[in-house]
Amino acid sequence: MSPKHIDLPEPSESGCRATREILERIGDKWTLYVVGALRGGPRRFSELKRDVDGVSQRMLTLTLRGLERDGLVTRTVFPSIPPRVDYELTELGRTLLEPVAVLINWVDRSRPSIEAARARFDASGQETRGAVGMVHRA
């Protein structure tokens, strides 16, 4: 699963599936935005909805539910009228902030090189090639 020149652990077959499932959760479209919005402490649903630009109510609900299921977020209901619900990163969820920050910093540093590589690739006409090197005509 991992490149041999990088010192990464080789998960078992069941470990590989579990790793993929967790990476899919962390790497989905909204999770990192929600985790980032929660980095400062507990937030109400409406605050998260305002802070996570473009997320629908349904997607925010599903994302929070998945994060809660994975033990990254807690949901606390306060008995008031109307009921107040706060979401907060768990201790495990807070451990995600450091590697995410490293990844974001890498993206920020690497963006100019990636954009230049994309421009070179697009200019070369390679974007029309298929997976086996065949050229597809539009």
Secondary structure, DSSP 8 states (H G I E B T S, - for coil): ---TTS------HHHHHHHHHHHHHHTSTTHHHHHHHTTTS-EEHHHHHHHSTT--HHHHHHHHHHHHHTTSEEEEEE--SS-EEEEEE-HHHHHTHHHHHHHHHHHHHHHHHHHHHHHHHHHHTGGGB-TTS-B---
